[in-house]
């Protein structure tokens, strides 16, 4: 009887392990892209990296439900819709990606081996070619899915070479290394590379932690050297159907748009410089552009009913 009970218990344990390993849904945000970010919710053993100064790290599985993982993946993917980059939960896709155009984000409950932080990454490691992972520690984020998604996006940004977006006073002295959007108390937005948890966060042009004399264009750095990710081709990976903002007409200094809903929008030049931003109302809209702007512009829009981006030859 004792042997039989042990056998049943072992079978139950194996079933639990198999069930646990099957919890992570296979998700891809943009399969045509070679450049890849792997969201690892399965747990991992990490050795031989810059993180292993005190030996091997055993990261536990996230324990998040498939529905929560799917939601987190979508939130992260939305921040990268502009780029020729695939956000995946499939380890096989990660293994096939070019070694100098990939990174793995290990999303795990605890990071006691490192310290009391919500995550950690190595700046620029996306192109190192040695599979150095980045980390997100979900208990430090109160197990909040929105915080987990924001923290993972922030760490991905670091692997792509981005510094923190910082806040400086009028004398050029740093107020905070991590800007939470406090430079404009009337704004509801914050930089993803600052504190992205308490306001609507997105990529920004701003002064990084390397000094007020510098300007960091998040989008231009992600797309350009040394990552060489680039932007998606027109019509690929953008929201389609009823959520698509259509370009009706281009005039010197303005664009005429037809919007299916109410959206906030931002218009960039190809270098990532913000040209204008505002609100699109349902129906016809006319938004300003710089008369000197030429080449490729990038329009991004976001609202409750969806989001998307569109390249515009101007």
Secondary structure, 3 states (H helix, E strand, C coil): CHHHHHHHHHHHHHHHHHHHHCCCCCCECCCCCCCEEEEECCCEEECCCCCCCCCCEEECCCCCCHHHHHHHHHHHHHHCCCECCEEECCHHHHHHCCCCCEEEEEEECCCCCCCCCCEECCCCHHHCCCCCCEEEEHHHHCCCHHHHHHHHHHHHHHHCCCCCECEECCCCCEEECCCCCCCCCCCCEEECCCCCCCCEEECCEECECCCCCCCEEHHHHHHCCCCCCCECCCCCCCCCHHHCCEEEEEECCEEEEEECCCEEEEEEECCCCEEEEEEECCEEEEEECCCCCCCEEEEEEEECCEEEEEEEEC
